Amino acid sequence: MPSISEIPALSDNYIWCVADAGQALIVDPGQAAPVLDHLHQQRLTLDTILVTHHHPDHVGGIKELIKAFPGVRIIGPADSPFSGSTETVTAGDTFGWGPMTFRVLGVPGHTLDHIAYFCESGAGATPALFCGDTLFVCGCGRLFEGTPAQMRQSLQSLRALPDQTQVYCAHEYTLANLAYARHLLPDDDDLAAFEARCRDARGRNAPTVPSTLGDEKSLNPFLRWDDPMVVSAARRYALSEGLPADSDDAVFAAIRHGKDHFRG
């Protein structure tokens, strides 16, 4: 049965390792050294790399990993500034790895080439989503290339996945995201309780990732653009900033604008 483990890298990245029968699949290796250490410690052979988007903190370790594991399969987005893939994929494509079947989801917004990888069976019977920088625990990626409407549509496609889906995002941004979420929604008791649990985890140097998609749907303001509590908060903020908030896209844009300018 496949197992999934995090490999901390750089200042706050998570590189994901899926292991099965001595083989390893690595997601978004922004740095080679911690991946090589993990593979050595676990006695794994790297045979596949998945890339969600072209940013250096997601692809920076690939050249060194190729040197250590010549012939490694590299799957990444088509029409991408990253040109090192041996196979390119687009939304709707599927491919297999060991006992797992992955479906490719197009999720532009953070970057235009961004994709996510969803496996219905995941590790064991639990669905798994490797979403790069599109969805974080109680947050979402900054819009470097796409529009708020693109990002909301991308997140809507993720929101449609099963609640039990394990969300394997690529950064430990949770406490910063929660600081903004609590600022936006100070009366949300569920958010307050979740923040306390996450602070406890980080105090023990434990990761807050993965989360479940069910938790994200109920807690993450960036998946709650149609929740009356979030709509009300977004409209108050939008009014103060002279922004519209008269549609789902406008509400989402106001929340994202608020996070971009939050200094709490």
Summary of the structure (lengths in Angstrom):
residues: 264
radius of gyration: 18.3
end to end distance: 43.1
largest distance: 56.8
contacts: 946
relative contact order: 0.11
helix: 36%
strand: 27%
